[in-house]
Amino acid sequence: MVKILVSYFSAGGNTEKMALEVVQGVRDGGGEVILKKVQETTLEDLLAADGIIMGSPTYYGQPAASIKELLDRSVKCHGKLSGKVGGAFSSAANIGGGNETTILAILQMFLIHGMIIEGDASGDHYGPVAINDPDKRALNQCRNLGKRIAHLCKKLESRPS
């Protein structure tokens, strides 16, 4: 069974609500999930996962400092995350408040590690976004993200080496 790490930072609870829906999507997609607050996430957690999904509130158009700090520390395992699947989600206070730039910042760091990123042609293209308390649409996008990441990890796991 593929193992997906969902790591997030949430100051007010909105990003945590999104993370819980991502977890449900991973389970719906047949994956095993490890849910951790970013402050509790270790480099070993990143290395042990087949897929990594990170969530952050948007602060000045960027991820929370604790997300950036973990990914900065991940330079110690540069090259060892190559081929893992990555995804990201974000919450913000307003429309146009930097959700997509936050997601893209996380995905850029994943790409530098050599991770595989799958966009969504029919939903939130880069990753799920919410404005304040996530609504039904945002929560559905979160479930879809978890499910898509689990499915892609399973496809990659079953391919011949």
Secondary structure, DSSP 8 states (H G I E B T S, - for coil): --EEEEEE--SSSHHHHHHHHHHHHHHHTT-EEEEEEGGG--HHHHHH-SEEEEEEE-BTTB--HHHHHHHHHGGGGTTSSTT-EEEEEEEESSTTSSHHHHHHHHHHHHHHTT-EE---SSS-SSS-EEESS--HHHHHHHHHHHHHHHHHHHHHHHS--
